[in-house]
C-alpha cells in the first residue's frame, strides 16, 4: 500500500470508511500489548447494526496500513462482529 494512501486514510478515516463501506464510524481504539498493537474499529452499518472489527500490527501505522488495504483493495477483508457492548 502506498504511504500517501495510508496517510490520507489516517487524516480522514471517518470519511473514507463511510465512502468505501457505507458505514458510520463510531470510534477507533488502539491498544498496545507488549510488542503488538490492536486496533478496534466500531461502526454503525447501513442497516443500523453496531459492529466491530479488529486489526493487529507491529505499530499503529501498520494497523492503518492494513485498514487501508482492506478498504482500497481486495487482498484483505475485514471481519465484522456484533458489538456486544453497544448501548450498555
HTML snippet that shows the backbone in 3Dmol.js (N, CA, C, O; Angstrom):
<script src="https://3Dmol.org/build/3Dmol-min.js"></script>
<div id="view" style="width:600px;height:400px;position:relative"></div>
<script>
const pdb = `
ATOM      1  N   UNK A   1       0.851  -1.170   0.000  1.00  0.00           N
ATOM      2  CA  UNK A   1       0.000   0.000   0.000  1.00  0.00           C
ATOM      3  C   UNK A   1       0.896   1.231   0.000  1.00  0.00           C
ATOM      4  O   UNK A   1       1.872   1.305   0.747  1.00  0.00           O
ATOM      5  N   UNK A   2       0.552   2.191  -0.844  1.00  0.00           N
ATOM      6  CA  UNK A   2       1.342   3.421  -0.917  1.00  0.00           C
ATOM      7  C   UNK A   2       1.213   4.217   0.372  1.00  0.00           C
ATOM      8  O   UNK A   2       0.145   4.286   0.981  1.00  0.00           O
ATOM      9  N   UNK A   3       2.320   4.811   0.768  1.00  0.00           N
ATOM     10  CA  UNK A   3       2.337   5.604   2.003  1.00  0.00           C
ATOM     11  C   UNK A   3       1.326   6.748   1.949  1.00  0.00           C
ATOM     12  O   UNK A   3       0.685   7.049   2.956  1.00  0.00           O
ATOM     13  N   UNK A   4       1.178   7.378   0.808  1.00  0.00           N
ATOM     14  CA  UNK A   4       0.249   8.511   0.704  1.00  0.00           C
ATOM     15  C   UNK A   4      -1.195   8.066   0.943  1.00  0.00           C
ATOM     16  O   UNK A   4      -1.982   8.809   1.528  1.00  0.00           O
ATOM     17  N   UNK A   5      -1.543   6.869   0.497  1.00  0.00           N
ATOM     18  CA  UNK A   5      -2.900   6.364   0.721  1.00  0.00           C
ATOM     19  C   UNK A   5      -3.151   6.115   2.206  1.00  0.00           C
ATOM     20  O   UNK A   5      -4.240   6.385   2.712  1.00  0.00           O
ATOM     21  N   UNK A   6      -2.139   5.602   2.900  1.00  0.00           N
ATOM     22  CA  UNK A   6      -2.271   5.334   4.331  1.00  0.00           C
ATOM     23  C   UNK A   6      -2.375   6.650   5.104  1.00  0.00           C
ATOM     24  O   UNK A   6      -3.203   6.770   6.007  1.00  0.00           O
ATOM     25  N   UNK A   7      -1.553   7.626   4.763  1.00  0.00           N
ATOM     26  CA  UNK A   7      -1.596   8.923   5.439  1.00  0.00           C
ATOM     27  C   UNK A   7      -2.934   9.610   5.185  1.00  0.00           C
ATOM     28  O   UNK A   7      -3.516  10.182   6.107  1.00  0.00           O
ATOM     29  N   UNK A   8      -3.429   9.562   3.957  1.00  0.00           N
ATOM     30  CA  UNK A   8      -4.745  10.139   3.652  1.00  0.00           C
ATOM     31  C   UNK A   8      -5.829   9.482   4.490  1.00  0.00           C
ATOM     32  O   UNK A   8      -6.722  10.164   4.992  1.00  0.00           O
ATOM     33  N   UNK A   9      -5.762   8.164   4.646  1.00  0.00           N
ATOM     34  CA  UNK A   9      -6.730   7.449   5.474  1.00  0.00           C
ATOM     35  C   UNK A   9      -6.633   7.898   6.920  1.00  0.00           C
ATOM     36  O   UNK A   9      -7.655   8.122   7.569  1.00  0.00           O
ATOM     37  N   UNK A  10      -5.419   8.032   7.433  1.00  0.00           N
ATOM     38  CA  UNK A  10      -5.237   8.447   8.828  1.00  0.00           C
ATOM     39  C   UNK A  10      -5.830   9.836   9.085  1.00  0.00           C
ATOM     40  O   UNK A  10      -6.343  10.105  10.171  1.00  0.00           O
ATOM     41  N   UNK A  11      -5.757  10.701   8.095  1.00  0.00           N
ATOM     42  CA  UNK A  11      -6.235  12.067   8.265  1.00  0.00           C
ATOM     43  C   UNK A  11      -7.749  12.204   8.078  1.00  0.00           C
ATOM     44  O   UNK A  11      -8.346  13.161   8.572  1.00  0.00           O
ATOM     45  N   UNK A  12      -8.366  11.270   7.380  1.00  0.00           N
ATOM     46  CA  UNK A  12      -9.811  11.380   7.139  1.00  0.00           C
ATOM     47  C   UNK A  12     -10.475  10.015   7.231  1.00  0.00           C
ATOM     48  O   UNK A  12     -11.237   9.625   6.346  1.00  0.00           O
ATOM     49  N   UNK A  13     -10.181   9.288   8.309  1.00  0.00           N
ATOM     50  CA  UNK A  13     -10.656   7.919   8.448  1.00  0.00           C
ATOM     51  C   UNK A  13     -12.179   7.822   8.450  1.00  0.00           C
ATOM     52  O   UNK A  13     -12.729   6.882   7.875  1.00  0.00           O
ATOM     53  N   UNK A  14     -12.864   8.757   9.075  1.00  0.00           N
ATOM     54  CA  UNK A  14     -14.326   8.709   9.133  1.00  0.00           C
ATOM     55  C   UNK A  14     -14.927   8.817   7.735  1.00  0.00           C
ATOM     56  O   UNK A  14     -15.831   8.062   7.375  1.00  0.00           O
ATOM     57  N   UNK A  15     -14.422   9.750   6.966  1.00  0.00           N
ATOM     58  CA  UNK A  15     -14.913   9.952   5.602  1.00  0.00           C
ATOM     59  C   UNK A  15     -14.617   8.730   4.727  1.00  0.00           C
ATOM     60  O   UNK A  15     -15.481   8.284   3.973  1.00  0.00           O
ATOM     61  N   UNK A  16     -13.417   8.196   4.824  1.00  0.00           N
ATOM     62  CA  UNK A  16     -13.016   7.075   3.973  1.00  0.00           C
ATOM     63  C   UNK A  16     -13.805   5.804   4.282  1.00  0.00           C
ATOM     64  O   UNK A  16     -14.210   5.091   3.364  1.00  0.00           O
ATOM     65  N   UNK A  17     -14.028   5.512   5.565  1.00  0.00           N
ATOM     66  CA  UNK A  17     -14.818   4.332   5.923  1.00  0.00           C
ATOM     67  C   UNK A  17     -16.243   4.489   5.427  1.00  0.00           C
ATOM     68  O   UNK A  17     -16.828   3.539   4.908  1.00  0.00           O
ATOM     69  N   UNK A  18     -16.806   5.678   5.582  1.00  0.00           N
ATOM     70  CA  UNK A  18     -18.149   5.930   5.085  1.00  0.00           C
ATOM     71  C   UNK A  18     -18.240   5.796   3.578  1.00  0.00           C
ATOM     72  O   UNK A  18     -19.199   5.224   3.060  1.00  0.00           O
ATOM     73  N   UNK A  19     -17.260   6.315   2.880  1.00  0.00           N
ATOM     74  CA  UNK A  19     -17.257   6.277   1.412  1.00  0.00           C
ATOM     75  C   UNK A  19     -17.107   4.849   0.898  1.00  0.00           C
ATOM     76  O   UNK A  19     -17.819   4.441  -0.019  1.00  0.00           O
ATOM     77  N   UNK A  20     -16.192   4.095   1.478  1.00  0.00           N
ATOM     78  CA  UNK A  20     -15.889   2.756   0.974  1.00  0.00           C
ATOM     79  C   UNK A  20     -16.890   1.696   1.427  1.00  0.00           C
ATOM     80  O   UNK A  20     -17.130   0.734   0.698  1.00  0.00           O
ATOM     81  N   UNK A  21     -17.475   1.849   2.604  1.00  0.00           N
ATOM     82  CA  UNK A  21     -18.339   0.790   3.129  1.00  0.00           C
ATOM     83  C   UNK A  21     -19.779   1.226   3.386  1.00  0.00           C
ATOM     84  O   UNK A  21     -20.657   0.382   3.566  1.00  0.00           O
ATOM     85  N   UNK A  22     -20.027   2.516   3.406  1.00  0.00           N
ATOM     86  CA  UNK A  22     -21.367   2.999   3.713  1.00  0.00           C
ATOM     87  C   UNK A  22     -21.678   3.003   5.198  1.00  0.00           C
ATOM     88  O   UNK A  22     -22.794   3.339   5.592  1.00  0.00           O
ATOM     89  N   UNK A  23     -20.714   2.638   6.026  1.00  0.00           N
ATOM     90  CA  UNK A  23     -20.923   2.596   7.473  1.00  0.00           C
ATOM     91  C   UNK A  23     -20.544   3.930   8.108  1.00  0.00           C
ATOM     92  O   UNK A  23     -19.773   4.709   7.548  1.00  0.00           O
ATOM     93  N   UNK A  24     -21.096   4.168   9.273  1.00  0.00           N
ATOM     94  CA  UNK A  24     -20.778   5.374  10.039  1.00  0.00           C
ATOM     95  C   UNK A  24     -19.772   4.983  11.121  1.00  0.00           C
ATOM     96  O   UNK A  24     -20.045   4.110  11.945  1.00  0.00           O
ATOM     97  N   UNK A  25     -18.625   5.625  11.112  1.00  0.00           N
ATOM     98  CA  UNK A  25     -17.594   5.327  12.099  1.00  0.00           C
ATOM     99  C   UNK A  25     -18.039   5.817  13.468  1.00  0.00           C
ATOM    100  O   UNK A  25     -18.391   6.985  13.634  1.00  0.00           O
ATOM    101  N   UNK A  26     -18.022   4.915  14.452  1.00  0.00           N
ATOM    102  CA  UNK A  26     -18.352   5.276  15.829  1.00  0.00           C
ATOM    103  C   UNK A  26     -17.099   5.534  16.642  1.00  0.00           C
ATOM    104  O   UNK A  26     -17.124   6.309  17.598  1.00  0.00           O
ATOM    105  N   UNK A  27     -15.995   4.885  16.267  1.00  0.00           N
ATOM    106  CA  UNK A  27     -14.770   5.105  17.015  1.00  0.00           C
ATOM    107  C   UNK A  27     -13.672   4.140  16.638  1.00  0.00           C
ATOM    108  O   UNK A  27     -13.925   3.062  16.102  1.00  0.00           O
ATOM    109  N   UNK A  28     -12.448   4.544  16.927  1.00  0.00           N
ATOM    110  CA  UNK A  28     -11.277   3.695  16.749  1.00  0.00           C
ATOM    111  C   UNK A  28     -10.486   3.747  18.047  1.00  0.00           C
ATOM    112  O   UNK A  28     -10.157   4.823  18.547  1.00  0.00           O
ATOM    113  N   UNK A  29     -10.190   2.589  18.577  1.00  0.00           N
ATOM    114  CA  UNK A  29      -9.355   2.481  19.774  1.00  0.00           C
ATOM    115  C   UNK A  29      -8.112   1.684  19.421  1.00  0.00           C
ATOM    116  O   UNK A  29      -8.187   0.673  18.723  1.00  0.00           O
ATOM    117  N   UNK A  30      -6.979   2.141  19.903  1.00  0.00           N
ATOM    118  CA  UNK A  30      -5.725   1.429  19.687  1.00  0.00           C
ATOM    119  C   UNK A  30      -5.151   1.092  21.050  1.00  0.00           C
ATOM    120  O   UNK A  30      -4.991   1.957  21.911  1.00  0.00           O
ATOM    121  N   UNK A  31      -4.844  -0.191  21.226  1.00  0.00           N
ATOM    122  CA  UNK A  31      -4.276  -0.653  22.490  1.00  0.00           C
ATOM    123  C   UNK A  31      -2.947  -1.331  22.214  1.00  0.00           C
ATOM    124  O   UNK A  31      -2.765  -1.978  21.183  1.00  0.00           O
ATOM    125  N   UNK A  32      -2.028  -1.173  23.142  1.00  0.00           N
ATOM    126  CA  UNK A  32      -0.703  -1.780  22.996  1.00  0.00           C
ATOM    127  C   UNK A  32      -0.550  -2.903  24.010  1.00  0.00           C
ATOM    128  O   UNK A  32      -0.861  -2.748  25.191  1.00  0.00           O
ATOM    129  N   UNK A  33      -0.065  -4.035  23.521  1.00  0.00           N
ATOM    130  CA  UNK A  33       0.205  -5.179  24.385  1.00  0.00           C
ATOM    131  C   UNK A  33       1.611  -5.671  24.098  1.00  0.00           C
ATOM    132  O   UNK A  33       1.831  -6.385  23.120  1.00  0.00           O
ATOM    133  N   UNK A  34       2.550  -5.303  24.928  1.00  0.00           N
ATOM    134  CA  UNK A  34       3.969  -5.628  24.768  1.00  0.00           C
ATOM    135  C   UNK A  34       4.486  -5.107  23.443  1.00  0.00           C
ATOM    136  O   UNK A  34       4.722  -3.905  23.319  1.00  0.00           O
ATOM    137  N   UNK A  35       4.671  -5.955  22.453  1.00  0.00           N
ATOM    138  CA  UNK A  35       5.259  -5.501  21.183  1.00  0.00           C
ATOM    139  C   UNK A  35       4.235  -5.417  20.058  1.00  0.00           C
ATOM    140  O   UNK A  35       4.614  -5.228  18.902  1.00  0.00           O
ATOM    141  N   UNK A  36       2.949  -5.554  20.365  1.00  0.00           N
ATOM    142  CA  UNK A  36       1.928  -5.546  19.317  1.00  0.00           C
ATOM    143  C   UNK A  36       0.828  -4.547  19.652  1.00  0.00           C
ATOM    144  O   UNK A  36       0.517  -4.301  20.817  1.00  0.00           O
ATOM    145  N   UNK A  37       0.258  -3.986  18.613  1.00  0.00           N
ATOM    146  CA  UNK A  37      -0.849  -3.048  18.757  1.00  0.00           C
ATOM    147  C   UNK A  37      -2.120  -3.698  18.234  1.00  0.00           C
ATOM    148  O   UNK A  37      -2.078  -4.474  17.279  1.00  0.00           O
ATOM    149  N   UNK A  38      -3.250  -3.384  18.854  1.00  0.00           N
ATOM    150  CA  UNK A  38      -4.534  -3.863  18.366  1.00  0.00           C
ATOM    151  C   UNK A  38      -5.448  -2.660  18.156  1.00  0.00           C
ATOM    152  O   UNK A  38      -5.630  -1.836  19.052  1.00  0.00           O
ATOM    153  N   UNK A  39      -6.015  -2.577  16.961  1.00  0.00           N
ATOM    154  CA  UNK A  39      -6.944  -1.513  16.624  1.00  0.00           C
ATOM    155  C   UNK A  39      -8.353  -2.106  16.619  1.00  0.00           C
ATOM    156  O   UNK A  39      -8.610  -3.122  15.974  1.00  0.00           O
ATOM    157  N   UNK A  40      -9.250  -1.458  17.343  1.00  0.00           N
ATOM    158  CA  UNK A  40     -10.652  -1.867  17.378  1.00  0.00           C
ATOM    159  C   UNK A  40     -11.445  -0.786  16.656  1.00  0.00           C
ATOM    160  O   UNK A  40     -11.442   0.374  17.069  1.00  0.00           O
ATOM    161  N   UNK A  41     -12.118  -1.163  15.586  1.00  0.00           N
ATOM    162  CA  UNK A  41     -12.889  -0.225  14.772  1.00  0.00           C
ATOM    163  C   UNK A  41     -14.366  -0.480  15.038  1.00  0.00           C
ATOM    164  O   UNK A  41     -14.847  -1.597  14.850  1.00  0.00           O
ATOM    165  N   UNK A  42     -15.085   0.544  15.471  1.00  0.00           N
ATOM    166  CA  UNK A  42     -16.516   0.430  15.754  1.00  0.00           C
ATOM    167  C   UNK A  42     -17.289   1.242  14.730  1.00  0.00           C
ATOM    168  O   UNK A  42     -16.985   2.412  14.495  1.00  0.00           O
ATOM    169  N   UNK A  43     -18.289   0.618  14.121  1.00  0.00           N
ATOM    170  CA  UNK A  43     -19.104   1.295  13.117  1.00  0.00           C
ATOM    171  C   UNK A  43     -20.576   1.010  13.355  1.00  0.00           C
ATOM    172  O   UNK A  43     -20.945   0.100  14.097  1.00  0.00           O
ATOM    173  N   UNK A  44     -21.398   1.808  12.707  1.00  0.00           N
ATOM    174  CA  UNK A  44     -22.826   1.569  12.623  1.00  0.00           C
ATOM    175  C   UNK A  44     -23.100   1.266  11.161  1.00  0.00           C
ATOM    176  O   UNK A  44     -22.912   2.133  10.307  1.00  0.00           O
ATOM    177  N   UNK A  45     -23.540   0.056  10.858  1.00  0.00           N
ATOM    178  CA  UNK A  45     -23.697  -0.381   9.472  1.00  0.00           C
ATOM    179  C   UNK A  45     -24.881   0.313   8.794  1.00  0.00           C
ATOM    180  O   UNK A  45     -25.640   1.043   9.433  1.00  0.00           O
ATOM    181  N   UNK A  46     -25.019   0.072   7.497  1.00  0.00           N
ATOM    182  CA  UNK A  46     -26.112   0.671   6.726  1.00  0.00           C
ATOM    183  C   UNK A  46     -27.472   0.319   7.315  1.00  0.00           C
ATOM    184  O   UNK A  46     -28.397   1.132   7.291  1.00  0.00           O
ATOM    185  N   UNK A  47     -27.589  -0.893   7.843  1.00  0.00           N
ATOM    186  CA  UNK A  47     -28.863  -1.315   8.432  1.00  0.00           C
ATOM    187  C   UNK A  47     -28.926  -1.063   9.946  1.00  0.00           C
ATOM    188  O   UNK A  47     -29.685  -1.710  10.668  1.00  0.00           O
ATOM    189  N   UNK A  48     -28.105  -0.104  10.407  1.00  0.00           N
ATOM    190  CA  UNK A  48     -28.124   0.410  11.785  1.00  0.00           C
ATOM    191  C   UNK A  48     -27.722  -0.625  12.838  1.00  0.00           C
ATOM    192  O   UNK A  48     -28.205  -0.571  13.969  1.00  0.00           O
ATOM    193  N   UNK A  49     -26.846  -1.565  12.479  1.00  0.00           N
ATOM    194  CA  UNK A  49     -26.324  -2.526  13.437  1.00  0.00           C
ATOM    195  C   UNK A  49     -24.943  -2.072  13.889  1.00  0.00           C
ATOM    196  O   UNK A  49     -24.131  -1.625  13.079  1.00  0.00           O
ATOM    197  N   UNK A  50     -24.685  -2.191  15.183  1.00  0.00           N
ATOM    198  CA  UNK A  50     -23.374  -1.837  15.733  1.00  0.00           C
ATOM    199  C   UNK A  50     -22.427  -3.011  15.524  1.00  0.00           C
ATOM    200  O   UNK A  50     -22.693  -4.127  15.972  1.00  0.00           O
ATOM    201  N   UNK A  51     -21.309  -2.742  14.833  1.00  0.00           N
ATOM    202  CA  UNK A  51     -20.336  -3.776  14.511  1.00  0.00           C
ATOM    203  C   UNK A  51     -18.936  -3.337  14.912  1.00  0.00           C
ATOM    204  O   UNK A  51     -18.645  -2.143  14.991  1.00  0.00           O
ATOM    205  N   UNK A  52     -18.071  -4.317  15.163  1.00  0.00           N
ATOM    206  CA  UNK A  52     -16.667  -4.044  15.449  1.00  0.00           C
ATOM    207  C   UNK A  52     -15.782  -4.966  14.608  1.00  0.00           C
ATOM    208  O   UNK A  52     -16.186  -6.063  14.223  1.00  0.00           O
ATOM    209  N   UNK A  53     -14.570  -4.491  14.336  1.00  0.00           N
ATOM    210  CA  UNK A  53     -13.563  -5.286  13.652  1.00  0.00           C
ATOM    211  C   UNK A  53     -12.234  -5.044  14.341  1.00  0.00           C
ATOM    212  O   UNK A  53     -12.023  -3.998  14.954  1.00  0.00           O
ATOM    213  N   UNK A  54     -11.338  -6.016  14.238  1.00  0.00           N
ATOM    214  CA  UNK A  54     -10.063  -5.959  14.940  1.00  0.00           C
ATOM    215  C   UNK A  54      -8.914  -6.105  13.951  1.00  0.00           C
ATOM    216  O   UNK A  54      -8.956  -6.943  13.051  1.00  0.00           O
ATOM    217  N   UNK A  55      -7.890  -5.280  14.129  1.00  0.00           N
ATOM    218  CA  UNK A  55      -6.680  -5.349  13.312  1.00  0.00           C
ATOM    219  C   UNK A  55      -5.494  -5.305  14.271  1.00  0.00           C
ATOM    220  O   UNK A  55      -5.474  -4.516  15.215  1.00  0.00           O
ATOM    221  N   UNK A  56      -4.515  -6.158  14.018  1.00  0.00           N
ATOM    222  CA  UNK A  56      -3.306  -6.111  14.851  1.00  0.00           C
ATOM    223  C   UNK A  56      -2.097  -5.854  13.965  1.00  0.00           C
ATOM    224  O   UNK A  56      -2.077  -6.210  12.787  1.00  0.00           O
ATOM    225  N   UNK A  57      -1.087  -5.224  14.566  1.00  0.00           N
ATOM    226  CA  UNK A  57       0.125  -4.914  13.824  1.00  0.00           C
ATOM    227  C   UNK A  57       1.262  -4.570  14.755  1.00  0.00           C
ATOM    228  O   UNK A  57       1.076  -4.423  15.963  1.00  0.00           O
ATOM    229  N   UNK A  58       2.437  -4.443  14.181  1.00  0.00           N
ATOM    230  CA  UNK A  58       3.629  -4.145  14.981  1.00  0.00           C
ATOM    231  C   UNK A  58       3.721  -2.674  15.376  1.00  0.00           C
ATOM    232  O   UNK A  58       4.506  -2.315  16.253  1.00  0.00           O
ATOM    233  N   UNK A  59       2.917  -1.815  14.726  1.00  0.00           N
ATOM    234  CA  UNK A  59       2.875  -0.392  15.054  1.00  0.00           C
ATOM    235  C   UNK A  59       1.480   0.140  14.720  1.00  0.00           C
ATOM    236  O   UNK A  59       0.684  -0.540  14.073  1.00  0.00           O
ATOM    237  N   UNK A  60       1.201   1.345  15.161  1.00  0.00           N
ATOM    238  CA  UNK A  60      -0.079   1.967  14.827  1.00  0.00           C
ATOM    239  C   UNK A  60      -0.156   2.173  13.317  1.00  0.00           C
ATOM    240  O   UNK A  60      -1.209   1.975  12.712  1.00  0.00           O
ATOM    241  N   UNK A  61       0.954   2.568  12.716  1.00  0.00           N
ATOM    242  CA  UNK A  61       0.991   2.747  11.266  1.00  0.00           C
ATOM    243  C   UNK A  61       0.668   1.439  10.545  1.00  0.00           C
ATOM    244  O   UNK A  61      -0.055   1.445   9.549  1.00  0.00           O
ATOM    245  N   UNK A  62       1.199   0.317  11.039  1.00  0.00           N
ATOM    246  CA  UNK A  62       0.931  -0.987  10.419  1.00  0.00           C
ATOM    247  C   UNK A  62      -0.561  -1.324  10.495  1.00  0.00           C
ATOM    248  O   UNK A  62      -1.106  -1.925   9.569  1.00  0.00           O
ATOM    249  N   UNK A  63      -1.219  -0.946  11.582  1.00  0.00           N
ATOM    250  CA  UNK A  63      -2.661  -1.168  11.698  1.00  0.00           C
ATOM    251  C   UNK A  63      -3.409  -0.345  10.651  1.00  0.00           C
ATOM    252  O   UNK A  63      -4.308  -0.856   9.984  1.00  0.00           O
ATOM    253  N   UNK A  64      -3.038   0.922  10.507  1.00  0.00           N
ATOM    254  CA  UNK A  64      -3.683   1.764   9.500  1.00  0.00           C
ATOM    255  C   UNK A  64      -3.376   1.266   8.091  1.00  0.00           C
ATOM    256  O   UNK A  64      -4.217   1.372   7.198  1.00  0.00           O
ATOM    257  N   UNK A  65      -2.181   0.727   7.889  1.00  0.00           N
ATOM    258  CA  UNK A  65      -1.813   0.187   6.585  1.00  0.00           C
ATOM    259  C   UNK A  65      -2.718  -0.997   6.226  1.00  0.00           C
ATOM    260  O   UNK A  65      -3.157  -1.122   5.082  1.00  0.00           O
ATOM    261  N   UNK A  66      -2.992  -1.855   7.196  1.00  0.00           N
ATOM    262  CA  UNK A  66      -3.900  -2.977   6.954  1.00  0.00           C
ATOM    263  C   UNK A  66      -5.324  -2.494   6.722  1.00  0.00           C
ATOM    264  O   UNK A  66      -6.035  -3.041   5.879  1.00  0.00           O
ATOM    265  N   UNK A  67      -5.745  -1.473   7.462  1.00  0.00           N
ATOM    266  CA  UNK A  67      -7.072  -0.914   7.251  1.00  0.00           C
ATOM    267  C   UNK A  67      -7.191  -0.331   5.854  1.00  0.00           C
ATOM    268  O   UNK A  67      -8.212  -0.519   5.191  1.00  0.00           O
ATOM    269  N   UNK A  68      -6.166   0.373   5.397  1.00  0.00           N
ATOM    270  CA  UNK A  68      -6.172   0.933   4.040  1.00  0.00           C
ATOM    271  C   UNK A  68      -6.256  -0.182   3.001  1.00  0.00           C
ATOM    272  O   UNK A  68      -7.002  -0.065   2.029  1.00  0.00           O
ATOM    273  N   UNK A  69      -5.504  -1.256   3.197  1.00  0.00           N
ATOM    274  CA  UNK A  69      -5.550  -2.382   2.265  1.00  0.00           C
ATOM    275  C   UNK A  69      -6.946  -3.003   2.241  1.00  0.00           C
ATOM    276  O   UNK A  69      -7.434  -3.402   1.183  1.00  0.00           O
ATOM    277  N   UNK A  70      -7.581  -3.084   3.394  1.00  0.00           N
ATOM    278  CA  UNK A  70      -8.934  -3.654   3.455  1.00  0.00           C
ATOM    279  C   UNK A  70      -9.958  -2.760   2.753  1.00  0.00           C
ATOM    280  O   UNK A  70     -10.893  -3.256   2.125  1.00  0.00           O
ATOM    281  N   UNK A  71      -9.778  -1.453   2.861  1.00  0.00           N
ATOM    282  CA  UNK A  71     -10.738  -0.530   2.247  1.00  0.00           C
ATOM    283  C   UNK A  71     -10.518  -0.345   0.756  1.00  0.00           C
ATOM    284  O   UNK A  71     -11.485  -0.233   0.001  1.00  0.00           O
ATOM    285  N   UNK A  72      -9.262  -0.309   0.316  1.00  0.00           N
ATOM    286  CA  UNK A  72      -8.955   0.094  -1.059  1.00  0.00           C
ATOM    287  C   UNK A  72      -8.606  -1.055  -1.996  1.00  0.00           C
ATOM    288  O   UNK A  72      -8.530  -0.848  -3.207  1.00  0.00           O
ATOM    289  N   UNK A  73      -8.392  -2.260  -1.471  1.00  0.00           N
ATOM    290  CA  UNK A  73      -8.039  -3.391  -2.329  1.00  0.00           C
ATOM    291  C   UNK A  73      -8.925  -4.584  -1.983  1.00  0.00           C
ATOM    292  O   UNK A  73      -9.739  -4.521  -1.062  1.00  0.00           O
ATOM    293  N   UNK A  74      -8.759  -5.650  -2.721  1.00  0.00           N
ATOM    294  CA  UNK A  74      -9.499  -6.875  -2.419  1.00  0.00           C
ATOM    295  C   UNK A  74      -8.604  -7.929  -1.779  1.00  0.00           C
ATOM    296  O   UNK A  74      -9.040  -9.061  -1.572  1.00  0.00           O
ATOM    297  N   UNK A  75      -7.359  -7.576  -1.462  1.00  0.00           N
ATOM    298  CA  UNK A  75      -6.427  -8.549  -0.894  1.00  0.00           C
ATOM    299  C   UNK A  75      -6.746  -8.884   0.568  1.00  0.00           C
ATOM    300  O   UNK A  75      -6.439  -9.980   1.036  1.00  0.00           O
ATOM    301  N   UNK A  76      -7.356  -7.946   1.282  1.00  0.00           N
ATOM    302  CA  UNK A  76      -7.714  -8.146   2.689  1.00  0.00           C
ATOM    303  C   UNK A  76      -9.163  -7.709   2.873  1.00  0.00           C
ATOM    304  O   UNK A  76      -9.586  -6.693   2.321  1.00  0.00           O
ATOM    305  N   UNK A  77      -9.905  -8.465   3.635  1.00  0.00           N
ATOM    306  CA  UNK A  77     -11.255  -8.036   4.011  1.00  0.00           C
ATOM    307  C   UNK A  77     -11.347  -8.036   5.533  1.00  0.00           C
ATOM    308  O   UNK A  77     -10.701  -8.839   6.206  1.00  0.00           O
ATOM    309  N   UNK A  78     -12.141  -7.145   6.053  1.00  0.00           N
ATOM    310  CA  UNK A  78     -12.348  -7.081   7.496  1.00  0.00           C
ATOM    311  C   UNK A  78     -13.506  -7.989   7.875  1.00  0.00           C
ATOM    312  O   UNK A  78     -14.507  -8.064   7.163  1.00  0.00           O
ATOM    313  N   UNK A  79     -13.365  -8.671   8.989  1.00  0.00           N
ATOM    314  CA  UNK A  79     -14.478  -9.434   9.538  1.00  0.00           C
ATOM    315  C   UNK A  79     -15.173  -8.555  10.559  1.00  0.00           C
ATOM    316  O   UNK A  79     -14.540  -7.986  11.448  1.00  0.00           O
ATOM    317  N   UNK A  80     -16.462  -8.455  10.419  1.00  0.00           N
ATOM    318  CA  UNK A  80     -17.249  -7.621  11.314  1.00  0.00           C
ATOM    319  C   UNK A  80     -18.039  -8.509  12.266  1.00  0.00           C
ATOM    320  O   UNK A  80     -18.645  -9.502  11.864  1.00  0.00           O
ATOM    321  N   UNK A  81     -18.016  -8.124  13.535  1.00  0.00           N
ATOM    322  CA  UNK A  81     -18.708  -8.870  14.579  1.00  0.00           C
ATOM    323  C   UNK A  81     -19.708  -7.935  15.266  1.00  0.00           C
ATOM    324  O   UNK A  81     -19.459  -6.733  15.359  1.00  0.00           O
ATOM    325  N   UNK A  82     -20.839  -8.472  15.750  1.00  0.00           N
ATOM    326  CA  UNK A  82     -21.764  -7.629  16.508  1.00  0.00           C
ATOM    327  C   UNK A  82     -21.071  -7.045  17.741  1.00  0.00           C
ATOM    328  O   UNK A  82     -20.323  -7.738  18.430  1.00  0.00           O
ATOM    329  N   UNK A  83     -21.324  -5.787  18.005  1.00  0.00           N
ATOM    330  CA  UNK A  83     -20.720  -5.117  19.156  1.00  0.00           C
ATOM    331  C   UNK A  83     -21.556  -5.433  20.387  1.00  0.00           C
ATOM    332  O   UNK A  83     -22.640  -4.879  20.570  1.00  0.00           O
ATOM    333  N   UNK A  84     -21.049  -6.321  21.225  1.00  0.00           N
ATOM    334  CA  UNK A  84     -21.830  -6.756  22.389  1.00  0.00           C
ATOM    335  C   UNK A  84     -21.873  -5.699  23.486  1.00  0.00           C
ATOM    336  O   UNK A  84     -22.623  -5.846  24.451  1.00  0.00           O
ATOM    337  N   UNK A  85     -21.077  -4.632  23.356  1.00  0.00           N
ATOM    338  CA  UNK A  85     -21.075  -3.572  24.374  1.00  0.00           C
ATOM    339  C   UNK A  85     -21.852  -2.332  23.941  1.00  0.00           C
ATOM    340  O   UNK A  85     -21.950  -1.376  24.711  1.00  0.00           O
ATOM    341  N   UNK A  86     -22.400  -2.323  22.743  1.00  0.00           N
ATOM    342  CA  UNK A  86     -23.133  -1.154  22.257  1.00  0.00           C
ATOM    343  C   UNK A  86     -24.420  -0.985  23.046  1.00  0.00           C
ATOM    344  O   UNK A  86     -25.194  -1.929  23.203  1.00  0.00           O
ATOM    345  N   UNK A  87     -24.638   0.214  23.535  1.00  0.00           N
ATOM    346  CA  UNK A  87     -25.871   0.521  24.251  1.00  0.00           C
ATOM    347  C   UNK A  87     -25.865   0.137  25.725  1.00  0.00           C
ATOM    348  O   UNK A  87     -26.896   0.210  26.392  1.00  0.00           O
ATOM    349  N   UNK A  88     -24.693  -0.275  26.239  1.00  0.00           N
ATOM    350  CA  UNK A  88     -24.674  -0.636  27.661  1.00  0.00           C
ATOM    351  C   UNK A  88     -24.076   0.474  28.482  1.00  0.00           C
ATOM    352  O   UNK A  88     -23.975   0.353  29.703  1.00  0.00           O
TER     353      UNK A  88
END
`;
const viewer = $3Dmol.createViewer("view");
viewer.addModel(pdb, "pdb");
viewer.setStyle({}, {cartoon: {color: "spectrum"}});
viewer.zoomTo();
viewer.render();
</script>
